[in-house]
Each structure stands twice: as structure tokens, then as C-alpha cells.
Amino acid sequence: LVVQGNLGNLYDKLGRLEQALQMRQDAYSGHLKFYGEEHEDTVRTANNYAASLYNLQSFEEAKLLLRRTVPVARRVFGDDHRLTLSLGWMYAMALYLDE
């Protein structure tokens, strides 16, 4: 799972956005299955997966993911945690850009 996440990040940096999305989606699904939704690694991989959806302008999918993930991050980490803030910002931008 860590390797998948790292590959997703690398593909993203190289501009290979479709491959990044696939790796990040797989990493998120694996983390969700093995660790549950409240584990920090799961929330972090959800953030990366949402970023890939955002980068590909898949705003509707990003909003669906973020609607589930933002409340988890707020409950587990609080409103001021970096992941909560990042997820909230991405959700706001997806709402704004999905017109």
C-alpha cells in the first residue's frame, strides 16, 4: 500500500495524472479495507486520491469522496489539523469549480 501511494505521488509529479489516480485509488481502497476510515494513513491516502480527482477535474467524484472524508477528519483530528484543512479546502474548490 505504501508503494502504491508513493507511485501515485510520483506519477502525479511527472504529470501522469491518470496513472496517479489509479495508484492513489488502489492505495485508498487498501487502507480503508485494512485500517478503517479513521486511521491517519487512510485519511492521508483519501486526501491524495481526492487531489488526483481534482487534478483531472472529476469534481463530482471528488465531492462524493470528500463528503465522506471531511467529517471523519474533523471528528478524529479536529478542525485545525492539516489533513482536515486540506480536505476542506479541496471540497470547497470542487464545489466552486463544478458549475
C-alpha positions as CSV (number, residue, x, y, z in Angstrom):
1,L,0.0,0.0,0.0
2,V,2.8,2.4,0.8
3,V,4.5,1.6,-2.5
4,Q,1.2,2.3,-4.4
5,G,0.8,5.6,-2.6
6,N,4.4,6.6,-3.4
7,L,4.0,5.6,-7.0
8,G,0.8,7.6,-7.2
9,N,2.7,10.6,-5.8
10,L,5.5,10.1,-8.3
11,Y,3.1,9.8,-11.3
12,D,1.4,13.0,-10.1
13,K,4.7,14.9,-10.0
14,L,5.5,13.6,-13.5
15,G,2.2,14.8,-14.8
16,R,0.9,11.2,-15.5
17,L,-2.4,12.0,-13.8
18,E,-4.4,9.0,-15.0
19,Q,-1.8,6.6,-13.6
20,A,-1.6,8.7,-10.4
21,L,-5.3,8.4,-10.0
22,Q,-5.3,4.6,-10.4
23,M,-2.4,4.1,-7.9
24,R,-4.0,6.5,-5.4
25,Q,-7.4,4.9,-5.7
26,D,-5.9,1.5,-5.1
27,A,-3.9,2.7,-2.1
28,Y,-7.0,4.4,-0.6
29,S,-9.1,1.3,-1.1
30,G,-6.4,-0.9,0.6
31,H,-6.0,1.5,3.5
32,L,-9.8,1.7,4.0
33,K,-10.0,-2.1,4.0
34,F,-7.1,-2.8,6.3
35,Y,-7.1,0.1,8.7
36,G,-10.6,1.6,8.6
37,E,-11.7,5.1,7.8
38,E,-10.4,6.7,11.0
39,H,-6.8,5.8,10.6
40,E,-4.5,8.7,9.7
41,D,-2.9,6.9,6.8
42,T,-6.4,6.2,5.4
43,V,-7.3,9.9,5.6
44,R,-4.0,10.9,4.1
45,T,-4.5,8.5,1.1
46,A,-8.1,9.8,0.7
47,N,-6.6,13.3,0.5
48,N,-4.2,12.2,-2.2
49,Y,-6.9,10.3,-4.1
50,A,-9.2,13.4,-3.9
51,A,-6.3,15.5,-5.2
52,S,-6.0,13.3,-8.2
53,L,-9.7,13.5,-8.9
54,Y,-9.4,17.3,-8.5
55,N,-6.5,17.5,-10.9
56,L,-8.4,15.6,-13.5
57,Q,-11.4,17.8,-13.0
58,S,-13.5,14.9,-11.8
59,F,-15.2,17.2,-9.4
60,E,-18.4,15.2,-8.8
61,E,-16.3,12.1,-7.8
62,A,-14.1,14.3,-5.6
63,K,-17.1,15.8,-3.9
64,L,-18.5,12.3,-3.1
65,L,-15.2,11.2,-1.6
66,L,-14.8,14.4,0.3
67,R,-18.3,14.4,1.7
68,R,-17.4,11.1,3.4
69,T,-13.9,12.0,4.4
70,V,-14.1,15.6,5.7
71,P,-16.4,14.7,8.6
72,V,-14.1,11.8,9.6
73,A,-11.1,14.0,9.6
74,R,-12.9,16.6,11.7
75,R,-14.1,14.0,14.2
76,V,-10.7,12.2,14.5
77,F,-8.2,15.0,14.1
78,G,-10.1,18.2,14.8
79,D,-10.8,21.3,12.8
80,D,-7.2,22.6,12.8
81,H,-5.4,19.5,11.7
82,R,-3.5,19.8,8.4
83,L,-5.4,16.9,6.8
84,T,-8.8,18.4,7.9
85,L,-7.9,21.7,6.4
86,S,-6.5,20.3,3.2
87,L,-9.6,18.1,2.7
88,G,-11.9,21.1,3.4
89,W,-10.1,23.3,1.0
90,M,-10.3,20.7,-1.7
91,Y,-14.0,20.2,-1.1
92,A,-14.7,23.9,-1.3
93,M,-12.7,24.2,-4.5
94,A,-14.5,21.2,-6.1
95,L,-17.9,22.8,-5.2
96,Y,-16.8,26.1,-6.7
97,L,-15.4,24.7,-9.9
98,D,-18.1,22.1,-10.6
99,E,-20.5,24.5,-12.2
